[in-house]
């Protein structure tokens, strides 16, 4: 597996509109757009910051994993995404080392990235996303 960089940091929020008052209005970090990911029942908003991004996540239904996260834990850090060169290679290597995965196969996330998640119990309580992007 070849990790490249921190791709983004995901933050679960109740309202992207309300949250942008801080990020755009006070911090001056502009949102480059929103995207609904129906498969994950979420709307995302990306805020570029240097070589990485902040991803705001708002659930679109009561059974959305993000909505359920918010009910259990409240707003805050949801996941850290590491960009990898090859998502298939990363999954193979993690499985070969006995690392518990949430996703055994890549799927598509926001921005057309191919993603897979490492289970938080395998990563010291952190939901770790692997992200392959062609940038």
C-alpha positions in Angstrom: 0.0 0.0 0.0 1.3 3.4 -0.8 -0.3 6.2 1.3 0.1 9.6 -0.4 -1.4 12.2 1.9 -4.3 13.1 4.1 -7.0 13.4 1.5 -9.7 15.0 3.7 -11.1 15.2 7.2 -14.8 14.4 7.5 -16.9 16.3 10.0 -20.5 15.2 10.7 -22.9 18.2 11.0 -26.6 18.8 11.5 -26.7 21.6 8.9 -24.1 22.4 6.3 -25.6 25.8 5.9 -25.2 26.7 9.6 -21.7 25.2 9.7 -20.5 27.2 6.7 -21.2 30.4 8.8 -18.0 29.5 10.7 -15.9 28.0 7.9 -16.6 30.5 5.2 -17.9 33.5 7.1 -15.3 33.6 10.0 -12.4 31.4 8.8 -12.6 32.4 5.2 -12.3 28.9 3.8 -14.6 28.8 0.8 -16.8 25.8 -0.1 -16.1 24.6 -3.6 -19.5 22.9 -4.0 -21.9 20.4 -2.6 -22.7 16.9 -3.7 -25.4 14.4 -2.7 -24.2 10.8 -2.5 -27.5 8.9 -2.5 -25.8 5.5 -1.9 -24.5 6.9 1.4 -27.6 9.0 2.2 -25.5 12.1 2.7 -24.8 15.6 1.3 -21.2 16.7 1.4 -19.5 20.0 1.1 -15.8 20.3 0.5 -13.6 23.1 1.7 -10.0 23.0 0.3 -7.3 23.8 2.7 -3.8 23.5 1.3 -3.2 20.0 0.0 -6.2 18.5 1.8 -9.9 19.3 2.3 -12.4 19.6 5.1 -15.5 17.5 4.2 -18.8 18.5 5.9 -21.3 15.6 6.0 -25.0 16.1 6.5 -27.4 13.0 6.5 -30.3 13.1 4.1 -32.5 10.6 6.0 -33.1 9.2 9.5 -31.4 5.9 8.4 -28.3 7.6 7.1 -25.1 6.5 8.8 -24.2 10.2 9.4 -27.6 10.9 11.0 -27.2 7.9 13.2 -23.6 9.0 14.1 -25.0 12.5 15.1 -27.7 10.9 17.3 -25.1 8.8 19.1 -22.2 11.2 19.3 -23.3 14.6 18.2 -21.5 16.8 15.7 -17.8 16.4 15.3 -15.0 14.4 13.7 -16.4 11.6 11.6 -13.5 10.2 9.7 -10.0 10.8 8.4 -9.3 9.9 4.8 -5.9 8.8 3.5 -5.3 9.0 -0.2 -3.8 5.8 -1.6 -2.3 5.1 -5.0 -4.4 1.9 -5.5 -7.5 1.1 -3.4 -7.4 -2.5 -4.5 -3.8 -2.9 -3.3 -4.6 -1.2 0.0 -7.6 -3.5 0.7 -5.6 -6.6 -0.2 -2.7 -5.6 2.1 -5.0 -4.7 5.0 -6.9 -8.0 4.7 -3.6 -9.9 4.4 -2.6 -8.3 7.7 -5.8 -9.2 9.5 -7.1 -5.6 9.6 -10.9 -5.4 10.0 -12.6 -3.5 7.1 -16.0 -2.1 6.8 -15.7 -2.4 3.0 -14.2 -5.5 1.4 -14.6 -3.9 -2.1 -14.2 -0.3 -3.2 -17.2 1.9 -3.8 -17.7 5.4 -5.1 -17.8 8.4 -2.8 -18.1 12.1 -3.3 -16.1 13.6 -6.1 -15.9 10.3 -7.9 -13.3 9.0 -5.5 -13.1 5.2 -5.0 -13.2 4.6 -1.3 -13.2 1.9 1.4 -13.4 2.2 5.2 -11.3 0.5 7.9 -13.4 -0.4 10.9 -12.8 2.0 13.8 -12.0 -1.0 16.1 -9.0 -1.7 13.9 -7.8 1.9 13.9 -7.8 3.0 17.6 -11.4 4.2 17.5 -11.0 6.3 14.3 -13.1 5.6 11.2 -10.4 5.6 8.5 -11.3 6.0 4.9 -9.0 5.0 2.1 -9.5 7.2 -1.0 -8.2 6.8 -4.5 -8.6 9.9 -6.6 -7.3 10.7 -10.0 -6.3 14.4 -9.6 
